[in-house]
Amino acid sequence: MSDKVRVDMHMHTEYSRDSRQSLPVFAAAAERAGLHVVCVTDHDTIEGALRLRELNTPLRVIVGEEVYTRDGEVIGLFLQQAVPPGLPFEDTAARIHEQGGVIYVPHPFSRNRMRHIRRSVLDRSVPMVDAIEVFNAREAFAGDNARALAFALRHGLPGGAGSDAHRPNEIGRAYVEIPDFATRDEFLVSLKAGLVSGTLSGIRAHLRTRYDVFRRWIVRASRSR
């Protein structure tokens, strides 16, 4: 293993309702971006991560899921099975930890998303949280990432970074470079020594995502006729 690896901790494939990235396209883009480890965090499913892990690529895949809880979104990493959406945050977190997973809170202070975790829930749930996303490339306002970083530092939580990519040209826009690791526990230790890199994707990334959601709706509607 090399001394350092680049990890994009928040990524989506065609298994997310708002992404059109096929797994081969996703893998090729991640390799071009110089990533070593990808955390596939599709919405409310781990199917994309499991299937990518079966492909013949040099990428190391961490199975993740971006779960929509009653209190906002949370990411589970190192999962063995999917966590159902719609539960309270505390119940979701318990299910992640029960299977040895990592509780990673994405875009906690985002002003351009409706699904970020509620602040009151985040404040009372700090003891359950393993890491905070301190740089999300799809934030519309750089200050929201800064607020996440300040929160992580204030509470002594490791900070992670991710492109939140929904299309190939977004992959690798944010990542954390950390000492190499082999296990979940080693990952969390390495994350504490991580170096975050990232550039914002811009508002067009969100407009393209909305177009993709609308396009999928049109396709499904036409097939149901």
C-alpha positions as CSV (number, residue, x, y, z in Angstrom):
1,M,0.0,0.0,0.0
2,S,1.2,3.5,-0.7
3,D,1.7,6.0,2.1
4,K,-1.3,8.2,1.2
5,V,-4.6,7.7,-0.6
6,R,-7.1,10.1,-2.0
7,V,-10.7,9.4,-0.8
8,D,-13.8,11.0,-2.2
9,M,-16.3,10.4,0.6
10,H,-19.6,11.4,-1.0
11,M,-20.5,10.1,-4.5
12,H,-23.6,9.0,-6.5
13,T,-24.2,6.6,-9.4
14,E,-27.2,5.7,-11.6
15,Y,-28.6,3.9,-8.5
16,S,-29.5,7.3,-7.1
17,R,-32.7,8.8,-8.4
18,D,-31.0,12.0,-9.3
19,S,-27.9,10.7,-11.1
20,R,-27.2,9.3,-14.6
21,Q,-23.7,8.0,-14.0
22,S,-23.4,4.4,-15.1
23,L,-20.9,2.4,-13.1
24,P,-18.3,2.0,-15.9
25,V,-18.4,5.8,-16.6
26,F,-18.2,6.5,-12.8
27,A,-15.2,4.2,-12.4
28,A,-13.3,5.7,-15.4
29,A,-13.9,9.2,-14.2
30,A,-12.7,8.4,-10.7
31,E,-9.5,6.9,-12.1
32,R,-8.9,10.0,-14.3
33,A,-9.4,12.1,-11.2
34,G,-6.6,10.3,-9.4
35,L,-8.7,8.8,-6.7
36,H,-7.7,5.7,-4.9
37,V,-10.8,5.1,-2.7
38,V,-14.4,5.9,-3.5
39,C,-17.3,6.0,-1.1
40,V,-20.4,5.2,-3.1
41,T,-23.2,6.8,-1.2
42,D,-26.3,6.5,-3.3
43,H,-29.6,7.7,-1.9
44,D,-31.3,5.0,0.3
45,T,-29.5,2.1,-1.4
46,I,-26.2,0.3,-1.3
47,E,-26.8,-1.5,-4.6
48,G,-24.5,0.7,-6.7
49,A,-21.6,0.3,-4.3
50,L,-22.0,-3.5,-4.2
51,R,-22.1,-3.7,-8.0
52,L,-19.1,-1.4,-8.4
53,R,-17.1,-3.5,-6.0
54,E,-17.7,-6.5,-8.3
55,L,-16.2,-4.7,-11.4
56,N,-12.6,-5.1,-12.4
57,T,-11.2,-1.7,-11.5
58,P,-8.2,-0.5,-9.4
59,L,-10.5,1.5,-7.2
60,R,-11.2,0.5,-3.6
61,V,-14.8,0.8,-2.8
62,I,-16.3,1.7,0.5
63,V,-20.0,0.7,0.6
64,G,-22.1,3.6,1.7
65,E,-25.6,5.0,1.7
66,E,-27.0,8.5,2.0
67,V,-30.0,7.9,4.1
68,Y,-32.9,10.3,4.3
69,T,-34.0,10.2,8.0
70,R,-37.0,12.1,9.5
71,D,-34.4,14.6,10.7
72,G,-32.4,15.0,7.5
73,E,-29.7,13.1,5.6
74,V,-26.9,11.1,7.1
75,I,-24.3,8.9,5.4
76,G,-23.4,5.4,6.6
77,L,-20.0,4.1,5.5
78,F,-18.6,0.6,5.7
79,L,-22.1,-0.9,5.5
80,Q,-23.0,-4.5,5.2
81,Q,-26.6,-3.9,4.5
82,A,-28.9,-1.1,3.5
83,V,-30.6,1.1,6.2
84,P,-34.2,1.9,5.5
85,P,-35.1,5.6,5.0
86,G,-37.7,7.5,7.1
87,L,-36.5,6.6,10.6
88,P,-35.5,9.1,13.2
89,F,-31.8,10.1,13.1
90,E,-31.0,8.3,16.3
91,D,-32.5,5.0,15.1
92,T,-30.7,5.3,11.8
93,A,-27.4,6.0,13.5
94,A,-28.0,2.9,15.8
95,R,-28.5,0.7,12.7
96,I,-25.3,2.0,11.1
97,H,-23.3,1.4,14.2
98,E,-24.8,-2.1,14.8
99,Q,-23.3,-3.3,11.6
100,G,-19.9,-1.7,12.3
101,G,-20.5,1.3,10.1
102,V,-19.3,4.9,10.3
103,I,-21.8,7.8,10.8
104,Y,-20.8,10.6,8.6
105,V,-22.9,13.8,8.5
106,P,-23.0,15.4,5.0
107,H,-23.4,19.2,4.3
108,P,-24.7,19.9,7.8
109,F,-25.1,23.7,7.3
110,S,-26.2,23.8,3.6
111,R,-28.4,26.7,2.6
112,N,-29.1,25.3,-0.8
113,R,-30.5,21.9,0.3
114,M,-33.7,21.1,2.2
115,R,-32.6,17.7,3.4
116,H,-29.6,18.5,5.6
117,I,-29.8,17.4,9.2
118,R,-31.7,19.6,11.5
119,R,-29.4,21.7,13.7
120,S,-31.1,20.7,17.0
121,V,-30.7,17.0,16.1
122,L,-27.1,17.5,15.2
123,D,-26.3,19.3,18.4
124,R,-27.8,16.6,20.6
125,S,-26.4,13.7,18.5
126,V,-22.7,14.7,18.5
127,P,-21.7,11.7,20.7
128,M,-23.1,9.4,18.0
129,V,-21.3,11.0,15.1
130,D,-18.0,9.7,13.8
131,A,-17.1,12.4,11.2
132,I,-18.5,15.6,9.6
133,E,-18.3,16.6,6.0
134,V,-16.3,19.8,6.1
135,F,-16.1,20.3,2.3
136,N,-18.9,19.4,-0.1
137,A,-18.1,20.5,-3.7
138,R,-21.8,21.1,-4.4
139,E,-22.4,23.7,-1.7
140,A,-23.6,27.0,-3.3
141,F,-22.1,29.1,-0.5
142,A,-18.4,28.5,0.6
143,G,-19.3,29.8,4.0
144,D,-21.5,26.7,4.6
145,N,-18.4,24.5,4.4
146,A,-16.5,26.9,6.7
147,R,-19.3,26.5,9.3
148,A,-19.1,22.7,9.0
149,L,-15.3,22.9,9.6
150,A,-15.8,25.1,12.6
151,F,-18.3,22.7,14.0
152,A,-16.1,19.7,13.5
153,L,-13.1,21.5,15.2
154,R,-15.3,22.7,18.1
155,H,-16.4,19.1,18.8
156,G,-13.2,17.3,18.0
157,L,-14.7,15.4,15.1
158,P,-12.7,14.2,12.1
159,G,-13.5,16.2,8.9
160,G,-14.1,14.6,5.5
161,A,-14.7,15.8,2.0
162,G,-16.6,14.7,-1.0
163,S,-17.6,15.8,-4.5
164,D,-21.2,14.8,-4.0
165,A,-20.8,14.0,-7.7
166,H,-23.9,13.2,-9.7
167,R,-22.2,13.5,-13.1
168,P,-18.7,12.4,-14.3
169,N,-17.3,16.0,-14.5
170,E,-17.9,16.5,-10.8
171,I,-16.0,13.4,-9.6
172,G,-12.8,14.3,-7.7
173,R,-13.7,17.9,-7.2
174,A,-13.3,17.3,-3.5
175,Y,-11.4,14.6,-1.6
176,V,-9.4,14.0,1.5
177,E,-5.9,12.7,1.3
178,I,-5.1,10.4,4.3
179,P,-2.6,7.8,5.4
180,D,-3.5,4.5,3.9
181,F,-5.8,2.2,5.9
182,A,-7.1,-1.3,5.9
183,T,-10.0,-1.3,8.3
184,R,-12.9,0.9,9.5
185,D,-11.1,1.9,12.7
186,E,-7.9,2.6,10.8
187,F,-9.9,4.8,8.4
188,L,-11.2,7.0,11.3
189,V,-7.7,7.3,12.7
190,S,-6.3,8.3,9.3
191,L,-9.1,10.8,8.7
192,K,-7.9,12.8,11.7
193,A,-4.6,13.4,9.8
194,G,-6.4,14.0,6.5
195,L,-5.7,16.9,4.1
196,V,-8.9,18.3,2.5
197,S,-8.8,19.5,-1.1
198,G,-11.7,20.8,-3.1
199,T,-13.2,23.3,-5.5
200,L,-16.9,24.2,-5.7
201,S,-18.9,22.8,-8.6
202,G,-21.1,25.8,-9.0
203,I,-24.9,26.3,-9.3
204,R,-25.0,24.6,-12.7
205,A,-24.3,21.2,-11.1
206,H,-27.6,21.6,-9.2
207,L,-29.5,22.7,-12.3
208,R,-28.2,19.6,-14.2
209,T,-29.3,17.4,-11.3
210,R,-32.8,18.8,-11.4
211,Y,-32.9,18.2,-15.2
212,D,-31.9,14.6,-14.6
213,V,-34.6,14.1,-12.1
214,F,-37.2,15.6,-14.4
215,R,-35.9,13.5,-17.3
216,R,-36.2,10.3,-15.3
217,W,-39.8,11.2,-14.3
218,I,-40.7,11.7,-18.0
219,V,-39.2,8.4,-18.9
220,R,-41.1,6.5,-16.2
221,A,-44.3,8.3,-17.1
222,S,-44.0,7.4,-20.7
223,R,-43.3,3.7,-19.9
224,S,-46.4,3.5,-17.6
225,R,-48.8,4.6,-20.4
